[in-house]
Amino acid sequence: MTDKLDLLLNRLKARQRDLILEAAETDALPAHSTIRQIAELENAIAAVEAVAADEADRERRGR
């Protein structure tokens, strides 16, 4: 299960990184929708990391 979570986490981080780098290419502030997407991805990343940590704890406890 953690392999699938790692793959998901990598995809989310890559997409967030792409959006940030795209936003950095312009002199203007990023569009509100871009900022919202970056923030939503950050929330998703945090959620996946929390689930991955829970799964790792369960595996260590033998569940």
Backbone as a chain_set.jsonl record, in Angstrom:
{"seq": "MTDKLDLLLNRLKARQRDLILEAAETDALPAHSTIRQIAELENAIAAVEAVAADEADRERRGR", "coords": {"N": [[0.818, -1.205, 0.0], [1.948, 1.226, 0.725], [3.635, 1.752, -1.409], [1.891, 2.527, -3.455], [0.883, 4.822, -2.293], [3.21, 6.339, -2.184], [3.676, 6.697, -4.927], [1.422, 8.233, -5.616], [1.89, 10.469, -3.99], [4.254, 11.422, -5.148], [3.275, 12.148, -7.69], [1.474, 14.207, -7.004], [3.209, 16.091, -5.812], [4.877, 16.643, -7.976], [3.105, 17.84, -9.782], [2.358, 20.103, -8.31], [4.838, 21.354, -8.113], [5.319, 21.891, -10.835], [3.279, 23.775, -11.347], [4.08, 25.863, -9.639], [6.584, 26.518, -10.726], [5.771, 27.326, -13.277], [4.269, 29.582, -12.573], [6.286, 31.181, -11.62], [7.546, 32.015, -13.891], [6.364, 34.271, -14.918], [6.059, 37.848, -14.618], [3.982, 38.932, -13.27], [1.614, 38.551, -10.559], [0.545, 35.226, -9.759], [-2.429, 33.777, -11.186], [-5.532, 33.729, -9.41], [-6.781, 31.256, -9.496], [-4.636, 29.548, -9.99], [-3.118, 29.853, -7.67], [-4.969, 28.802, -5.887], [-5.075, 26.133, -6.793], [-2.462, 25.31, -6.191], [-2.505, 25.51, -3.405], [-4.54, 23.666, -2.806], [-3.331, 21.335, -3.691], [-1.255, 21.239, -1.85], [-2.67, 20.688, 0.493], [-3.655, 18.161, -0.198], [-1.255, 16.769, -0.438], [-0.342, 16.857, 2.219], [-2.352, 15.322, 3.411], [-2.005, 12.802, 2.19], [0.572, 12.224, 3.088], [0.038, 11.996, 5.82], [-1.64, 9.733, 5.888], [0.146, 7.861, 4.856], [2.044, 7.822, 6.918], [0.461, 6.794, 8.989], [-0.09, 4.253, 7.913], [2.502, 3.199, 7.86], [3.022, 3.103, 10.59], [1.123, 1.181, 11.337], [2.108, -1.048, 9.979], [4.525, -1.403, 11.323], [3.56, -2.14, 13.797], [2.545, -4.537, 13.199], [0.04, -4.962, 12.036]], "CA": [[0.0, 0.0, 0.0], [2.767, 2.437, 0.786], [4.161, 2.037, -2.751], [0.866, 3.29, -4.16], [0.844, 6.15, -1.677], [4.418, 7.038, -2.641], [3.452, 7.109, -6.315], [0.461, 9.337, -5.574], [2.584, 11.615, -3.41], [5.173, 11.933, -6.176], [2.487, 12.836, -8.734], [0.954, 15.462, -6.443], [4.325, 17.024, -5.65], [5.338, 17.041, -9.31], [2.121, 18.792, -10.342], [2.487, 21.345, -7.554], [6.109, 21.956, -8.535], [5.107, 22.424, -12.179], [2.469, 24.996, -11.236], [4.897, 26.905, -9.021], [7.59, 26.95, -11.698], [5.061, 28.081, -14.316], [3.916, 30.881, -12.003], [7.519, 31.951, -11.453], [7.991, 32.483, -15.203], [5.741, 35.549, -15.252], [6.358, 38.949, -13.704], [2.763, 39.253, -12.533], [1.186, 37.568, -9.572], [-0.199, 34.116, -10.378], [-3.888, 33.864, -11.147], [-6.146, 33.193, -8.193], [-7.044, 29.826, -9.694], [-3.359, 28.849, -9.848], [-2.807, 29.851, -6.239], [-5.901, 27.856, -5.265], [-4.631, 24.783, -7.145], [-1.25, 25.031, -5.423], [-2.927, 25.296, -2.019], [-5.281, 22.402, -2.738], [-2.341, 20.265, -3.798], [-0.542, 21.18, -0.566], [-3.557, 19.966, 1.413], [-3.675, 16.754, -0.608], [0.053, 16.215, -0.086], [-0.342, 16.654, 3.672], [-3.256, 14.215, 3.718], [-1.359, 11.552, 1.767], [1.671, 11.988, 4.017], [-0.538, 11.532, 7.084], [-2.085, 8.35, 5.692], [1.352, 7.041, 4.714], [2.614, 7.67, 8.256], [-0.421, 5.862, 9.698], [0.136, 2.917, 7.362], [3.825, 2.759, 8.313], [2.859, 2.73, 12.007], [0.389, -0.096, 11.389], [3.014, -2.117, 9.547], [5.491, -1.632, 12.404], [2.874, -2.828, 14.883], [2.165, -5.872, 12.732], [-1.371, -5.038, 11.658]], "C": [[0.859, 1.265, 0.0], [3.394, 2.765, -0.57], [3.17, 2.87, -3.555], [0.763, 4.702, -3.605], [2.057, 6.975, -2.103], [4.254, 7.537, -4.071], [2.491, 8.293, -6.391], [1.137, 10.601, -5.057], [3.538, 12.242, -4.425], [4.432, 12.682, -7.275], [1.971, 14.183, -8.241], [2.06, 16.502, -6.317], [4.837, 17.524, -6.998], [4.391, 18.068, -9.917], [2.224, 20.134, -9.633], [3.767, 22.086, -7.975], [5.964, 22.59, -9.915], [4.327, 23.734, -12.135], [3.288, 26.148, -10.661], [5.939, 27.427, -10.01], [6.96, 27.74, -12.85], [4.723, 29.477, -13.819], [5.145, 31.776, -11.87], [8.007, 32.536, -12.775], [7.414, 33.845, -15.569], [6.119, 36.593, -14.215], [5.159, 39.313, -12.838], [2.507, 38.209, -11.45], [0.447, 36.439, -10.28], [-1.705, 34.352, -10.263], [-4.404, 33.226, -9.862], [-6.384, 31.692, -8.323], [-5.756, 29.002, -9.556], [-2.961, 28.754, -8.387], [-3.695, 28.84, -5.517], [-5.484, 26.414, -5.564], [-3.395, 24.385, -6.339], [-1.612, 24.726, -3.973], [-3.682, 23.979, -1.862], [-4.337, 21.216, -2.847], [-1.564, 20.121, -2.492], [-1.378, 20.43, 0.475], [-3.595, 18.476, 1.084], [-2.36, 16.073, -0.25], [0.118, 15.921, 1.404], [-1.218, 15.468, 4.062], [-2.625, 12.872, 3.346], [-0.199, 11.217, 2.696], [1.163, 11.467, 5.358], [-0.995, 10.078, 6.98], [-0.881, 7.427, 5.576], [2.002, 6.803, 6.074], [1.78, 6.701, 9.086], [-0.202, 4.431, 9.226], [1.483, 2.36, 7.817], [3.765, 2.34, 9.784], [2.148, 1.391, 12.138], [1.283, -1.258, 10.998], [4.037, -2.446, 10.643], [4.86, -2.397, 13.562], [2.385, -4.206, 14.474], [0.706, -6.021, 12.369], [-1.521, -5.189, 10.188]], "O": [[0.523, 2.253, -0.654], [3.658, 3.933, -0.856], [3.559, 3.806, -4.254], [0.579, 5.662, -4.353], [1.939, 8.175, -2.353], [4.642, 8.66, -4.393], [2.722, 9.241, -7.142], [0.969, 11.679, -5.628], [3.611, 13.466, -4.538], [4.892, 13.724, -7.742], [2.021, 15.179, -8.964], [1.868, 17.664, -6.676], [5.187, 18.695, -7.138], [4.836, 19.056, -10.502], [2.184, 21.183, -10.275], [3.756, 23.302, -8.164], [6.435, 23.705, -10.137], [4.685, 24.695, -12.816], [3.2, 27.278, -11.141], [6.15, 28.635, -10.117], [7.545, 28.707, -13.338], [4.872, 30.451, -14.556], [5.043, 32.997, -11.995], [8.809, 33.469, -12.77], [7.943, 34.509, -16.461], [6.456, 36.264, -13.078], [5.315, 39.936, -11.788], [3.109, 37.135, -11.438], [-0.209, 36.672, -11.296], [-2.178, 35.038, -9.357], [-3.793, 32.312, -9.309], [-6.206, 30.946, -7.36], [-5.793, 27.878, -9.055], [-2.52, 27.704, -7.92], [-3.231, 28.11, -4.641], [-5.536, 25.563, -4.676], [-3.296, 23.254, -5.863], [-1.08, 23.786, -3.383], [-3.478, 23.259, -0.884], [-4.524, 20.205, -2.17], [-1.251, 19.006, -2.074], [-0.846, 19.63, 1.244], [-3.569, 17.633, 1.981], [-2.355, 14.924, 0.192], [0.58, 14.854, 1.809], [-0.857, 14.695, 4.95], [-2.707, 11.913, 4.114], [-0.007, 10.055, 3.054], [1.787, 10.596, 5.964], [-0.758, 9.285, 7.891], [-0.885, 6.33, 6.134], [2.464, 5.696, 6.352], [2.334, 5.874, 9.81], [-0.136, 3.506, 10.036], [1.589, 1.173, 8.126], [4.378, 1.348, 10.178], [2.531, 0.56, 12.961], [1.227, -2.327, 11.607], [4.372, -3.61, 10.864], [5.52, -3.196, 14.227], [1.87, -4.959, 15.3], [0.185, -7.136, 12.397], [-2.643, -5.269, 9.687]]}, "num_chains": 1, "name": "protein.A"}
